[in-house]
């Protein structure tokens, strides 16, 4: 076991995952924001674990995050099997709402980076309906291509000028994590949080899996039926390999080095 930011953590196939619940994760982010500590947060899934398994550079980027939550029941179960009995699932979408709730009561400005303009408009509208005092100081829908150096400098400057202390990033994995790592130093006082499909869920353009499917680790199946062409490889290729690799780790048949930070 390892300790990161005073939190217990463990390795799942070479990737660090921190033992937090929604309350402690949200408090961690708020404290970093109020103390201008910056850093980036990953909500890790089986897909993210396997992306790191296949790409050691990406795994090191994830392991260098300030906080990594287990966004997926398989990860929470894997942590429990390694002795962290208090491990629970902490998803990006629900963590985002909890952080927004606290931010609205403590006058902490947030920002939204990712998705389409239409999704961002719906997302902002829904967040303000739920949290009327929430200050959304910045939002931007990046183009579906790499930004030029000039564009990136301009956007970074705009985020800094906006005064955003918490920036939610919804670009999908691994793109959003790479973006956060690349901008950690540029936005050194801003906490960058990778929340994946949370933008679509909270904008109301995509539906989350029912609670019972999430409890039994079947959220992936629900999403696969929604977007089979885009997600088939993520789930049908990664999931069996994850199970096989973790079983090897659990029984000591293969050791994975925990790198990063």
Buried (B, 14 or more C-beta within 10 A) or exposed (E): EEEBBEBBBBBBBBBBBBBBBBEBBBBBBBEBBBEEBBBBBBBBBBBBBBBBBEEEEBBBBBBBBBBBBBBBBBBBBBBBBBEBEEBBBBBBBBBBBBBBBBBBEEEBBBBBBBBBEEBBBBBBEBBBEEBEEBBBBBBBBBEEEEBEEEEBEEBBEEBBEBBBBBBBBBBBBBEBBBBBBEBBEBBEBBBBBBBBBBBBBBBEBBEBBEEEBBEEBBBBBBBBEEEEEEBEEBBEEBBEBBEEBBEBBEEEEBEBEBBBE
